[in-house]
Amino acid sequence: MSGAALGIEIVVVFFLALFLLHRYGDFRKQQRMVLFGTLLAWYLCFLIVFILPLDVSTTIYKQCIIDHDQIASDPTVHQFPFTNTTRNSSATTTKSPPRCYKPWSYIPDGIMPVFWRVVYWTSQCLTWLLLPFMQSYARSGGFSITGKIKTALIENAIYYGTYLLIFGSLLIYVAVHPQWHLSWYELQTIGITAANTWGLFLLVLLLGYGLVEIPRSYWNASRHGHMLIKTYFKASKLMTEKADAEENHEDIMEEVRKVSESIKYNHPLRKCVDTILRKCPVDYQEKMGRNMDDYEDFDDKQNTYPSEKTLVKLHKQVIYAVQRHNRTRVQWQILLQQAIHFEDVAKNETSSTHQFVHSFPSSEPTGWFSRYIYTPTVEWYWECFLKRCFYRMLSVTVTMFSVAVVWSECTFFSTHPVLSLFAVFIQLAERDYNYLYIEMACFLTIFFLCICVYSTVFRIRVFNYYYLAPHHQTDAYSLQFSGMLFCRLTPPLCLNFLGLIHMDSTISHQKKEQTAYTSIMGSMRVLSFIANGFYIYYPMLILILCIATYFSLGTRCLNLLGFQQFMGDCEMTSDLIDEGKELIRREKRKRQRIEDGENRRKEWKERYGNPREENTARNRSSHEMKETNYSDTVNPSTNRQAKYSRSVNRAEKDCVELLQDAEPLDFNADSLTEDPLDTDTGRHMGGRYLSMSSSRNRIFDDV
């Protein structure tokens, strides 16, 4: 059973990382190297978080054995968990320590140090060496593997050169001062300390934001009106971004068209142009293929052709423009669904029938879950009543966790008395050697810390360079950058957790058995000013960051700088909310017209059958009548009658085509009236109404 717990967690964590990568990445379109690097980085970080509670319980068991051996050799020695002094009598009695039971998840000696060493150094190689190189490789516009590698090396030359300069300066400084006798182990510890210090600096910033924003987001989720107006605000901003992405996409496609027309089939750079065309949407590929004349040769003397560097730059721009265009289009559809859902919830809250009614029923067939369990009545109680209560209770629970974390971060350095709440819980369970409680408490604590930190990583957005978008819309650069952040944040996060529960002797200054993870990190006493200063007092900054986040100081600063943020007391926010509301209303009218058109076609088919079969029969009879007229001699009245019958059949056919093809796709909101069928206003007919006008002209051609 000892090795089974470790094996089960390794498998479970792998599928968790795979699920998240499938949600944000695209297995079909993105490069295998990008997916593998991101999956490995996420997997190793999640593995550290899930395995660390097992290391803590195993360390407590080893400490129990050491205490028993000391008591057996010297009965006057009593450790803290076993001493129980009674003051009711003049003599002092001591309670004997309980028997040390091996935990169910005990990991044999020698496994955890090797495991931590492999996991830690692999994650560090990924975050400092491989992932930066893979970022430049995936973003490069080169047309060959050699060209992409060359571009990646050039872009990372300064990045790697800075590390080599710092490391070389450190070695020279140690060699010049003879009083410093640092071994390889101590140099390794200094490198680990430097990496953890950088990670702790970023960790406190992200943790201070997440401890306040997560409870507030759950509380705001219970306010349906707040979520609706915030969705309107997002719709307005997203529409602006979507229009900009479409304009940029059209400009890039126009450049590709010009390059494709100038570089013919027998040009040496035609292979590069074909590579660029394969990255374009399918409709653009077909359009450019039709406009190209493959039989025209190129002439180097008369025409000027773009260079290979220009094509590399264009290739990079095409990849970015297509990905951004697809992302904004998918996000707009998702945001539209959310806005319609929140509007439906607002309408159904006042319903007396207690049955949830959707504005646009789903086109997919209902399953057994919706028919028998999640009925409209159950959906109404969940969406209008129970969901609100659930989010509020969840917000209160998470707020209590956040307060406990802030208090423990500010007081974890105090060991006498113990002020850290998480250290108190672990020590109470340690007295009775309740290993299951210890592991659950450790797991919940570190899991909550990870949610606060990792959720901030998933939420932040650095313009268009770093943005984790769900529904397979995250680009390769953002995926790998998130893997780098995870690998840099997880080790200091685990060390901070061990300090909160007083399992790190460097911070607690207690002579206790060290965890296998702490032994890999090395002794921080090599740099005493970091171990006794920065690691202890810097986490107190979380309190200031939480206060700043609570009053939305960062949001107000961004709003002053011109980056529009959602603020209830801002006039610009109100204008964007009104604009987003009008955009959602326009999209709903558009969807309603499409749905009405489909319903009319279905009703037409139900009333008059399949018109295509009738048209085929009529055309066949008309064709036979035509052959009869050409073969036999008839009077002019008969010819006029046949001509009239053919014109009537053609008119009927055009009428049927009119009903089938007339489907409005888009309208200008300024030209809409209350009655969409009113045609007397003389407005411009957009979308597919051009096909209607051509059909009307053909109806009276033969009259």
C-alpha positions as CSV (number, residue, x, y, z in Angstrom):
1,M,0.0,0.0,0.0
2,S,3.0,2.3,0.6
3,G,3.9,2.5,-3.1
4,A,0.3,2.4,-4.3
5,A,-0.5,5.9,-3.0
6,L,2.4,7.4,-4.9
7,G,1.6,5.5,-8.1
8,I,-2.1,6.5,-8.0
9,E,-1.3,10.2,-7.5
10,I,1.3,10.2,-10.3
11,V,-1.4,8.8,-12.7
12,V,-4.2,11.1,-11.5
13,V,-2.0,14.2,-11.7
14,F,-1.0,13.3,-15.3
15,F,-4.6,13.1,-16.4
16,L,-5.4,16.4,-14.6
17,A,-2.6,18.2,-16.5
18,L,-3.7,16.6,-19.8
19,F,-7.3,17.8,-19.2
20,L,-6.2,21.4,-18.6
21,L,-3.9,21.3,-21.7
22,H,-6.8,20.0,-23.8
23,R,-9.0,22.8,-22.5
24,Y,-6.5,25.6,-23.4
25,G,-4.5,24.1,-26.2
26,D,-5.3,22.5,-29.5
27,F,-4.0,19.0,-30.0
28,R,-4.8,19.0,-33.8
29,K,-3.2,22.3,-34.9
30,Q,-0.4,23.1,-32.5
31,Q,3.1,21.6,-32.7
32,R,3.8,18.4,-30.8
33,M,6.9,19.9,-29.2
34,V,4.9,22.8,-27.8
35,L,2.3,20.5,-26.4
36,F,4.8,18.1,-24.9
37,G,6.9,20.9,-23.2
38,T,3.8,22.6,-21.7
39,L,2.3,19.2,-20.6
40,L,5.6,18.2,-18.9
41,A,5.9,21.6,-17.1
42,W,2.4,21.5,-15.8
43,Y,2.6,17.9,-14.9
44,L,5.8,18.3,-12.8
45,C,4.4,21.3,-11.0
46,F,1.1,19.6,-10.1
47,L,3.0,16.5,-9.1
48,I,5.1,18.5,-6.5
49,V,1.9,19.9,-5.0
50,F,0.1,16.5,-4.7
51,I,3.1,14.5,-3.5
52,L,4.3,16.9,-0.8
53,P,1.6,15.9,1.8
54,L,2.9,12.3,1.6
55,D,6.4,13.6,2.2
56,V,5.2,15.4,5.3
57,S,3.4,12.4,6.8
58,T,6.5,10.2,6.1
59,T,8.7,12.7,7.8
60,I,6.5,12.9,10.9
61,Y,6.7,9.1,11.1
62,K,10.5,9.2,11.0
63,Q,10.5,11.9,13.7
64,C,8.4,9.6,15.9
65,I,10.9,6.8,15.5
66,I,13.8,9.1,16.3
67,D,12.0,10.3,19.5
68,H,11.3,6.8,20.6
69,D,14.9,5.9,20.2
70,Q,16.0,8.9,22.2
71,I,13.5,8.0,25.0
72,A,14.7,4.4,25.0
73,S,18.4,5.5,25.3
74,D,17.8,8.3,27.7
75,P,14.4,8.3,29.6
76,T,14.9,11.9,30.9
77,V,14.6,13.2,27.3
78,H,11.0,14.0,26.4
79,Q,9.9,15.7,23.2
80,F,7.2,18.3,22.9
81,P,4.4,16.1,21.5
82,F,4.7,13.6,24.3
83,T,5.1,15.8,27.4
84,N,2.0,16.1,29.5
85,T,2.6,17.9,32.8
86,T,-0.1,17.6,35.6
87,R,-0.2,20.4,38.2
88,N,-2.8,18.8,40.5
89,S,-0.1,17.0,42.5
90,S,3.3,18.1,43.8
91,A,5.1,15.7,41.6
92,T,5.3,16.1,37.8
93,T,4.1,13.2,35.7
94,T,4.9,12.6,32.1
95,K,2.8,10.8,29.6
96,S,4.6,8.2,27.7
97,P,4.6,8.7,23.9
98,P,2.1,6.7,21.9
99,R,3.2,3.9,19.6
100,C,4.5,4.9,16.2
101,Y,2.2,3.5,13.6
102,K,3.3,3.4,10.0
103,P,1.1,5.7,7.8
104,W,-0.9,4.0,5.1
105,S,0.9,6.2,2.5
106,Y,4.4,5.6,3.8
107,I,7.1,5.8,1.2
108,P,10.3,3.7,1.8
109,D,13.6,5.4,2.4
110,G,15.6,6.4,-0.6
111,I,12.7,6.9,-3.0
112,M,11.6,10.5,-2.1
113,P,15.1,12.1,-2.4
114,V,15.6,10.7,-5.8
115,F,12.1,11.6,-6.9
116,W,12.4,15.2,-5.7
117,R,15.8,15.6,-7.3
118,V,14.6,14.4,-10.7
119,V,11.4,16.4,-10.6
120,Y,13.0,19.6,-9.4
121,W,16.0,19.7,-11.7
122,T,13.8,18.7,-14.7
123,S,11.4,21.6,-14.0
124,Q,14.3,24.0,-13.6
125,C,15.9,23.0,-16.9
126,L,12.5,23.5,-18.6
127,T,11.9,27.0,-17.2
128,W,15.4,28.4,-17.6
129,L,16.6,26.7,-20.8
130,L,14.2,24.6,-22.9
131,L,10.9,26.6,-22.7
132,P,12.4,30.0,-23.6
133,F,14.1,28.3,-26.6
134,M,10.9,26.5,-27.6
135,Q,9.0,29.8,-27.3
136,S,11.2,31.5,-29.9
137,Y,11.1,28.4,-32.0
138,A,7.3,28.1,-32.1
139,R,6.9,31.9,-32.8
140,S,9.5,32.0,-35.5
141,G,8.3,32.4,-39.1
142,G,11.1,30.3,-40.6
143,F,10.3,27.7,-43.3
144,S,12.7,25.1,-42.2
145,I,13.8,23.5,-38.9
146,T,17.3,24.9,-39.3
147,G,16.0,28.4,-39.9
148,K,13.7,28.3,-36.8
149,I,16.5,27.0,-34.6
150,K,18.8,29.8,-35.8
151,T,16.2,32.4,-35.1
152,A,15.5,31.0,-31.6
153,L,19.2,31.0,-30.8
154,I,19.6,34.6,-31.9
155,E,16.6,35.8,-29.9
156,N,17.8,33.9,-26.7
157,A,21.4,35.0,-27.0
158,I,20.9,37.9,-24.6
159,Y,18.7,35.8,-22.3
160,Y,21.3,33.1,-21.9
161,G,24.3,35.5,-22.0
162,T,22.9,37.3,-18.9
163,Y,22.8,34.0,-16.9
164,L,26.3,33.1,-18.0
165,L,27.6,36.5,-17.0
166,I,26.0,36.4,-13.5
167,F,27.2,32.8,-12.9
168,G,30.7,33.6,-14.2
169,S,30.9,36.8,-12.0
170,L,29.9,34.7,-9.0
171,L,32.6,32.1,-9.7
172,I,35.3,34.8,-10.1
173,Y,34.2,36.5,-6.8
174,V,34.4,33.2,-4.9
175,A,37.8,32.4,-6.4
176,V,39.3,35.8,-5.6
177,H,38.3,35.7,-1.9
178,P,40.2,32.9,-0.2
179,Q,38.1,33.2,3.0
180,W,35.2,31.8,1.0
181,H,35.6,28.1,0.7
182,L,32.5,27.1,-1.1
183,S,32.0,23.5,-2.3
184,W,30.0,22.4,-5.2
185,Y,27.1,21.6,-2.9
186,E,27.1,25.2,-1.5
187,L,27.3,26.7,-5.0
188,Q,24.3,24.6,-5.9
189,T,22.4,25.8,-2.9
190,I,23.2,29.4,-3.8
191,G,21.8,28.8,-7.3
192,I,18.6,27.2,-5.8
193,T,18.3,30.1,-3.3
194,A,18.5,32.7,-6.1
195,A,15.9,30.9,-8.2
196,N,13.5,30.6,-5.2
197,T,14.0,34.2,-4.2
198,W,13.0,35.4,-7.6
199,G,10.0,33.0,-7.5
200,L,9.0,34.2,-4.0
201,F,9.0,37.8,-5.1
202,L,6.5,37.0,-7.8
203,L,4.6,34.5,-5.6
204,V,3.7,37.1,-3.0
205,L,2.3,39.5,-5.7
206,L,0.1,36.8,-7.3
207,L,-1.0,35.3,-3.9
208,G,-2.0,38.7,-2.5
209,Y,-4.2,39.3,-5.5
210,G,-5.8,35.8,-5.5
211,L,-6.6,35.8,-1.7
212,V,-9.0,38.7,-2.2
213,E,-10.2,38.3,-5.8
214,I,-11.3,34.7,-5.6
215,P,-13.7,35.2,-2.7
216,R,-15.0,38.4,-4.3
217,S,-15.5,36.6,-7.7
218,Y,-17.6,33.9,-6.0
219,W,-19.7,36.5,-4.2
220,N,-20.2,38.5,-7.4
221,A,-21.3,35.3,-9.2
222,S,-24.3,35.2,-6.8
223,R,-25.4,38.6,-8.0
224,H,-27.1,38.0,-11.3
225,G,-27.6,41.7,-12.1
226,H,-23.9,42.4,-11.5
227,M,-22.9,39.5,-13.8
228,L,-25.2,40.7,-16.5
229,I,-23.9,44.3,-16.7
230,K,-20.3,43.0,-16.5
231,T,-21.0,40.8,-19.4
232,Y,-22.3,43.8,-21.4
233,F,-19.0,45.6,-20.5
234,K,-17.0,42.6,-21.7
235,A,-19.1,42.4,-24.9
236,S,-18.3,46.0,-25.8
237,K,-14.5,45.6,-25.2
238,L,-14.5,42.3,-27.0
239,M,-16.3,43.7,-30.1
240,T,-13.7,46.4,-30.4
241,E,-10.9,43.8,-30.2
242,K,-12.8,41.5,-32.6
243,A,-13.1,44.4,-35.2
244,D,-9.4,45.2,-34.8
245,A,-8.5,41.5,-35.3
246,E,-10.7,41.3,-38.4
247,E,-9.2,44.4,-39.9
248,N,-5.7,43.2,-39.2
249,H,-6.6,39.8,-40.7
250,E,-7.9,41.3,-43.9
251,D,-4.8,43.4,-44.3
252,I,-2.5,40.4,-43.8
253,M,-4.6,38.4,-46.3
254,E,-4.3,41.2,-48.8
255,E,-0.5,41.1,-48.5
256,V,-0.5,37.4,-48.9
257,R,-2.7,37.7,-52.1
258,K,-0.2,40.2,-53.6
259,V,2.7,38.0,-52.8
260,S,1.0,35.0,-54.2
261,E,0.2,36.7,-57.4
262,S,3.7,38.1,-57.8
263,I,5.6,34.9,-57.1
264,K,4.6,32.3,-59.7
265,Y,4.7,28.5,-59.7
266,N,8.3,28.2,-61.0
267,H,9.8,30.8,-58.7
268,P,12.4,29.5,-56.2
269,L,10.4,31.0,-53.3
270,R,7.1,29.5,-54.3
271,K,7.5,26.8,-51.7
272,C,7.6,29.4,-49.0
273,V,4.5,31.1,-50.4
274,D,2.7,27.7,-50.4
275,T,3.7,27.2,-46.7
276,I,2.2,30.6,-45.9
277,L,-1.0,29.8,-47.8
278,R,-1.5,26.6,-45.8
279,K,-1.7,28.7,-42.7
280,C,-4.5,30.8,-44.1
281,P,-8.2,29.9,-43.8
282,V,-9.6,27.5,-46.4
283,D,-11.8,30.1,-48.1
284,Y,-8.9,32.4,-48.7
285,Q,-6.8,29.5,-50.0
286,E,-9.5,28.7,-52.6
287,K,-9.9,32.3,-53.6
288,M,-6.2,32.8,-54.1
289,G,-5.9,29.5,-56.0
290,R,-8.6,30.7,-58.5
291,N,-6.9,34.0,-59.1
292,M,-3.5,32.5,-59.9
293,D,-2.3,31.8,-63.4
294,D,0.1,28.9,-63.2
295,Y,1.1,29.2,-66.8
296,E,2.7,32.6,-66.5
297,D,6.5,32.6,-66.0
298,F,8.4,35.0,-63.8
299,D,10.9,37.5,-65.1
300,D,13.7,38.6,-62.8
301,K,14.6,41.6,-64.9
302,Q,11.2,43.3,-65.1
303,N,9.5,42.5,-61.7
304,T,10.6,43.0,-58.2
305,Y,10.0,40.1,-55.8
306,P,10.0,40.0,-52.0
307,S,13.0,38.5,-50.3
308,E,13.1,35.4,-48.1
309,K,13.3,37.6,-44.9
310,T,10.2,39.4,-46.0
311,L,8.4,36.1,-46.4
312,V,9.6,35.0,-43.0
313,K,8.2,38.1,-41.4
314,L,4.9,37.7,-43.4
315,H,4.7,34.1,-42.3
316,K,5.0,35.1,-38.6
317,Q,2.3,37.8,-39.1
318,V,-0.1,35.3,-40.8
319,I,0.2,32.9,-37.9
320,Y,-0.5,35.6,-35.3
321,A,-3.3,37.2,-37.3
322,V,-5.2,33.9,-38.0
323,Q,-4.9,32.8,-34.4
324,R,-6.1,36.1,-33.0
325,H,-9.0,36.2,-35.5
326,N,-10.2,32.7,-34.6
327,R,-9.8,33.4,-30.9
328,T,-11.9,36.6,-30.9
329,R,-14.6,35.0,-33.0
330,V,-14.9,32.0,-30.7
331,Q,-14.8,34.2,-27.6
332,W,-17.6,36.4,-29.0
333,Q,-19.9,33.4,-29.5
334,I,-19.2,32.2,-25.9
335,L,-19.8,35.6,-24.5
336,L,-23.0,35.9,-26.4
337,Q,-24.2,32.7,-24.9
338,Q,-23.4,33.9,-21.4
339,A,-25.2,37.2,-22.0
340,I,-28.3,35.4,-23.3
341,H,-28.2,33.0,-20.3
342,F,-28.0,35.9,-17.8
343,E,-30.9,37.7,-19.4
344,D,-32.9,34.5,-19.3
345,V,-32.1,34.2,-15.6
346,A,-33.2,37.7,-15.0
347,K,-36.5,37.1,-16.8
348,N,-37.2,33.8,-15.1
349,E,-36.7,35.1,-11.6
350,T,-40.1,36.7,-11.7
351,S,-41.8,33.7,-13.2
352,S,-44.8,32.3,-11.3
353,T,-44.7,28.9,-13.0
354,H,-41.3,28.1,-11.5
355,Q,-40.1,26.6,-14.8
356,F,-37.0,27.9,-16.6
357,V,-37.7,29.1,-20.1
358,H,-34.9,29.7,-22.6
359,S,-35.0,32.4,-25.2
360,F,-33.3,30.2,-27.8
361,P,-33.9,26.5,-27.1
362,S,-31.0,24.2,-27.8
363,S,-31.0,22.6,-31.2
364,E,-29.4,19.4,-29.8
365,P,-31.7,16.6,-28.7
366,T,-32.4,16.4,-25.0
367,G,-30.8,13.5,-23.2
368,W,-32.1,11.4,-20.4
369,F,-30.5,13.8,-17.8
370,S,-32.5,16.8,-19.0
371,R,-35.7,14.8,-19.4
372,Y,-35.7,13.0,-16.0
373,I,-33.3,14.8,-13.6
374,Y,-32.5,18.4,-14.7
375,T,-36.1,19.3,-15.7
376,P,-37.2,22.9,-16.3
377,T,-38.5,23.1,-12.7
378,V,-35.2,21.8,-11.2
379,E,-33.3,24.2,-13.5
380,W,-35.4,27.1,-12.3
381,Y,-34.7,26.4,-8.6
382,W,-31.0,25.9,-9.3
383,E,-30.5,29.0,-11.5
384,C,-32.8,31.4,-9.6
385,F,-32.3,30.3,-6.0
386,L,-29.9,27.5,-5.1
387,K,-27.0,28.7,-7.2
388,R,-27.0,32.0,-5.5
389,C,-26.9,30.5,-2.1
390,F,-24.2,28.0,-3.1
391,Y,-21.9,30.8,-4.4
392,R,-22.4,32.9,-1.3
393,M,-21.6,30.0,1.1
394,L,-18.5,29.2,-1.1
395,S,-17.4,32.8,-0.9
396,V,-17.7,32.8,2.9
397,T,-15.7,29.6,3.2
398,V,-13.0,30.8,0.9
399,T,-12.8,34.1,2.8
400,M,-12.1,32.2,6.0
401,F,-9.3,30.4,4.3
402,S,-7.9,33.6,3.0
403,V,-7.9,35.2,6.4
404,A,-6.2,32.2,7.9
405,V,-3.5,32.4,5.2
406,V,-2.9,36.1,5.7
407,W,-2.6,35.6,9.5
408,S,-0.3,32.7,9.2
409,E,1.9,34.5,6.6
410,C,2.4,37.3,9.0
411,T,3.1,35.2,12.1
412,F,4.7,31.9,10.9
413,F,8.1,32.9,12.1
414,S,6.9,32.8,15.8
415,T,7.5,29.3,17.2
416,H,7.0,30.1,21.0
417,P,4.1,30.5,21.1
418,V,2.9,29.0,17.8
419,L,0.8,31.6,16.0
420,S,0.4,30.1,12.6
421,L,-3.0,28.4,12.4
422,F,-1.8,25.8,10.0
423,A,1.1,24.9,12.2
424,V,-1.3,24.5,15.2
425,F,-3.6,22.1,13.2
426,I,-0.7,20.0,12.1
427,Q,0.9,19.8,15.6
428,L,-2.5,18.8,17.1
429,A,-2.8,15.9,14.6
430,E,0.9,15.0,15.2
431,R,0.3,14.3,18.9
432,D,-2.1,11.5,18.0
433,Y,-0.3,10.5,14.8
434,N,-3.5,10.9,12.8
435,Y,-1.7,10.6,9.4
436,L,-4.9,10.8,7.4
437,Y,-5.9,14.1,9.0
438,I,-2.3,15.4,8.5
439,E,-2.3,14.6,4.8
440,M,-5.8,16.0,4.2
441,A,-4.9,19.2,6.1
442,C,-1.7,19.6,4.2
443,F,-3.4,18.9,0.9
444,L,-6.2,21.4,1.4
445,T,-3.8,24.1,2.5
446,I,-1.4,23.8,-0.3
447,F,-4.3,23.2,-2.8
448,F,-5.9,26.5,-1.7
449,L,-2.5,28.3,-2.1
450,C,-2.1,26.8,-5.6
451,I,-5.6,27.9,-6.6
452,C,-4.9,31.5,-5.5
453,V,-1.6,31.6,-7.4
454,Y,-2.4,29.6,-10.5
455,S,-5.8,31.2,-11.0
456,T,-4.1,34.5,-11.1
457,V,-1.7,33.2,-13.8
458,F,-4.7,32.0,-15.8
459,R,-6.5,35.4,-15.4
460,I,-3.7,37.9,-16.1
461,R,-3.2,39.2,-19.6
462,V,-0.2,41.1,-20.9
463,F,-1.7,42.8,-23.9
464,N,-1.8,40.2,-26.7
465,Y,1.5,38.6,-25.9
466,Y,0.4,36.5,-23.0
467,Y,-3.2,35.4,-22.7
468,L,-4.6,32.0,-21.7
469,A,-7.9,31.6,-23.5
470,P,-10.1,28.5,-22.9
471,H,-11.8,26.4,-25.6
472,H,-8.6,25.6,-27.4
473,Q,-7.8,29.2,-28.2
474,T,-4.4,29.7,-26.5
475,D,-1.4,30.2,-28.7
476,A,1.9,28.4,-28.3
477,Y,3.7,31.3,-26.9
478,S,1.2,31.8,-24.0
479,L,1.1,28.0,-23.2
480,Q,4.9,27.8,-22.8
481,F,5.1,31.1,-20.9
482,S,2.5,29.6,-18.4
483,G,4.7,26.5,-18.1
484,M,7.7,28.7,-17.3
485,L,5.7,30.6,-14.6
486,F,4.5,27.4,-13.0
487,C,8.0,25.9,-12.8
488,R,9.3,29.1,-11.2
489,L,6.4,29.6,-8.7
490,T,5.9,26.0,-7.5
491,P,9.2,25.4,-5.6
492,P,9.0,28.7,-3.5
493,L,5.3,28.0,-3.0
494,C,6.1,24.6,-1.4
495,L,8.9,26.1,0.7
496,N,6.5,28.7,1.9
497,F,3.9,26.1,2.8
498,L,6.5,24.1,4.8
499,G,7.3,27.3,6.6
500,L,3.6,27.8,7.5
501,I,3.4,24.4,9.2
502,H,6.9,24.7,10.8
503,M,8.4,21.9,8.9
504,D,11.3,24.0,7.6
505,S,14.1,24.2,10.2
506,T,15.6,27.2,8.4
507,I,12.6,29.3,9.3
508,S,11.3,27.7,12.5
509,H,14.9,27.1,13.9
510,Q,13.8,23.8,15.4
511,K,15.9,20.6,15.4
512,K,13.5,18.3,13.7
513,E,13.6,15.7,10.9
514,Q,13.7,17.5,7.6
515,T,11.4,16.5,4.7
516,A,13.0,15.0,1.7
517,Y,12.0,18.1,-0.3
518,T,13.8,20.4,2.1
519,S,16.9,18.3,1.9
520,I,17.0,18.8,-1.9
521,M,16.7,22.5,-1.5
522,G,19.8,22.6,0.7
523,S,20.6,24.6,3.8
524,M,19.6,28.2,3.4
525,R,22.1,29.2,6.2
526,V,24.7,29.6,3.4
527,L,23.0,32.9,2.7
528,S,21.9,33.9,6.2
529,F,20.6,37.4,5.2
530,I,18.1,35.7,2.9
531,A,17.1,32.9,5.2
532,N,16.7,35.1,8.3
533,G,15.5,38.2,6.5
534,F,13.9,38.0,3.1
535,Y,12.2,34.6,3.6
536,I,10.6,35.7,6.9
537,Y,9.6,39.3,6.4
538,Y,8.9,39.6,2.7
539,P,5.7,37.4,2.9
540,M,4.2,40.0,5.3
541,L,3.8,42.2,2.2
542,I,0.7,40.0,1.4
543,L,-1.3,42.0,3.9
544,I,-0.6,45.3,2.1
545,L,-1.4,43.7,-1.3
546,C,-4.7,42.3,0.0
547,I,-5.8,45.7,1.2
548,A,-4.8,47.2,-2.2
549,T,-6.7,44.5,-4.0
550,Y,-9.8,44.9,-1.8
551,F,-10.0,48.6,-2.7
552,S,-9.2,47.9,-6.4
553,L,-6.2,50.2,-6.5
554,G,-4.6,48.4,-9.4
555,T,-7.9,48.6,-11.4
556,R,-8.1,52.3,-10.8
557,C,-4.5,52.9,-11.8
558,L,-5.0,51.0,-15.1
559,N,-8.2,53.0,-15.7
560,L,-6.3,56.2,-15.3
561,L,-3.7,55.1,-17.7
562,G,-6.3,54.5,-20.4
563,F,-6.9,50.8,-20.0
564,Q,-10.7,50.6,-19.5
565,Q,-11.6,48.4,-16.5
566,F,-15.0,47.5,-15.1
567,M,-15.7,50.2,-12.4
568,G,-19.3,50.9,-11.3
569,D,-18.7,54.6,-10.6
570,C,-17.1,55.5,-13.9
571,E,-18.9,57.3,-16.7
572,M,-16.9,55.5,-19.4
573,T,-17.9,52.1,-17.9
574,S,-21.6,53.1,-18.1
575,D,-21.1,54.0,-21.8
576,L,-19.5,50.7,-22.6
577,I,-22.2,48.8,-20.7
578,D,-24.9,50.6,-22.9
579,E,-22.9,49.8,-26.0
580,G,-22.5,46.2,-25.0
581,K,-26.3,45.9,-24.3
582,E,-27.1,47.2,-27.7
583,L,-24.6,44.7,-29.3
584,I,-26.2,41.8,-27.5
585,R,-29.7,43.0,-28.5
586,R,-28.6,43.2,-32.1
587,E,-27.2,39.7,-32.1
588,K,-30.4,38.4,-30.5
589,R,-32.5,39.9,-33.3
590,K,-30.2,38.4,-35.9
591,R,-30.4,35.0,-34.3
592,Q,-34.2,35.3,-34.0
593,R,-34.5,36.1,-37.7
594,I,-32.4,33.1,-38.6
595,E,-34.5,30.9,-36.4
596,D,-37.8,32.3,-37.9
597,G,-36.5,31.6,-41.4
598,E,-35.7,28.0,-40.5
599,N,-39.2,27.6,-39.0
600,R,-40.8,29.0,-42.1
601,R,-38.9,26.5,-44.3
602,K,-39.9,23.6,-42.1
603,E,-43.5,24.7,-42.2
604,W,-43.4,25.1,-46.0
605,K,-42.0,21.5,-46.4
606,E,-44.7,20.2,-44.0
607,R,-47.5,21.8,-45.9
608,Y,-46.4,21.4,-49.5
609,G,-44.0,18.4,-49.3
610,N,-40.5,18.4,-50.8
611,P,-40.5,21.1,-53.6
612,R,-37.3,19.7,-55.2
613,E,-39.0,16.5,-56.2
614,E,-42.0,18.4,-57.6
615,N,-39.6,20.7,-59.6
616,T,-37.8,17.7,-61.0
617,A,-41.0,16.1,-62.2
618,R,-42.2,19.3,-63.7
619,N,-38.8,19.9,-65.5
620,R,-39.0,16.3,-66.8
621,S,-42.5,16.8,-68.2
622,S,-41.5,20.2,-69.7
623,H,-38.5,18.6,-71.4
624,E,-40.7,15.8,-72.9
625,M,-43.2,18.4,-74.1
626,K,-40.3,20.3,-75.8
627,E,-39.1,17.2,-77.6
628,T,-42.6,16.5,-78.8
629,N,-43.0,20.1,-80.2
630,Y,-39.7,19.7,-82.1
631,S,-40.6,16.3,-83.5
632,D,-44.2,16.9,-84.5
633,T,-45.8,19.7,-86.5
634,V,-48.3,21.7,-84.5
635,N,-50.2,24.9,-84.9
636,P,-48.9,28.2,-83.5
637,S,-51.4,28.2,-80.7
638,T,-49.9,24.9,-79.4
639,N,-46.4,26.5,-79.5
640,R,-47.6,29.5,-77.6
641,Q,-49.2,27.1,-75.0
642,A,-46.0,25.1,-74.6
643,K,-44.0,28.3,-74.2
644,Y,-46.4,29.6,-71.7
645,S,-46.2,26.3,-69.7
646,R,-42.4,26.5,-69.7
647,S,-42.4,30.0,-68.4
648,V,-44.9,29.1,-65.7
649,N,-42.7,26.2,-64.6
650,R,-39.7,28.5,-64.5
651,A,-41.6,31.0,-62.5
652,E,-42.7,28.4,-60.0
653,K,-39.1,27.2,-59.8
654,D,-37.8,30.7,-59.1
655,C,-40.5,31.2,-56.4
656,V,-39.3,28.0,-54.6
657,E,-35.7,29.1,-54.9
658,L,-36.7,32.4,-53.4
659,L,-38.1,30.8,-50.4
660,Q,-35.1,28.5,-50.0
661,D,-32.3,31.0,-50.5
662,A,-33.7,34.1,-48.8
663,E,-31.9,34.2,-45.5
664,P,-30.7,37.5,-44.0
665,L,-27.2,37.2,-42.4
666,D,-26.4,40.6,-41.1
667,F,-28.0,44.0,-40.7
668,N,-27.0,47.5,-39.8
669,A,-28.5,48.3,-36.5
670,D,-29.2,51.9,-37.5
671,S,-31.5,50.7,-40.3
672,L,-33.5,48.2,-38.4
673,T,-37.2,48.8,-37.7
674,E,-39.6,47.2,-35.4
675,D,-41.1,45.1,-38.3
676,P,-38.3,43.2,-40.1
677,L,-40.6,42.5,-43.0
678,D,-41.4,46.1,-43.7
679,T,-39.8,46.9,-47.1
680,D,-41.3,50.3,-47.7
681,T,-38.6,52.3,-45.9
682,G,-36.2,51.9,-48.8
683,R,-33.3,50.7,-46.7
684,H,-30.3,48.8,-48.1
685,M,-30.9,45.1,-48.2
686,G,-27.7,43.4,-46.8
687,G,-26.6,39.8,-46.5
688,R,-28.3,37.5,-49.0
689,Y,-31.0,39.8,-50.1
690,L,-29.1,40.3,-53.3
691,S,-30.1,36.8,-54.3
692,M,-33.7,37.8,-53.7
693,S,-33.5,40.7,-56.1
694,S,-31.9,38.6,-58.9
695,S,-34.6,35.9,-58.4
696,R,-37.4,38.5,-58.8
697,N,-35.9,39.7,-62.1
698,R,-35.8,36.2,-63.4
699,I,-39.5,35.5,-62.6
700,F,-40.8,37.9,-65.3
701,D,-38.1,37.3,-67.9
702,D,-40.5,35.3,-70.2
703,V,-43.8,37.1,-69.5
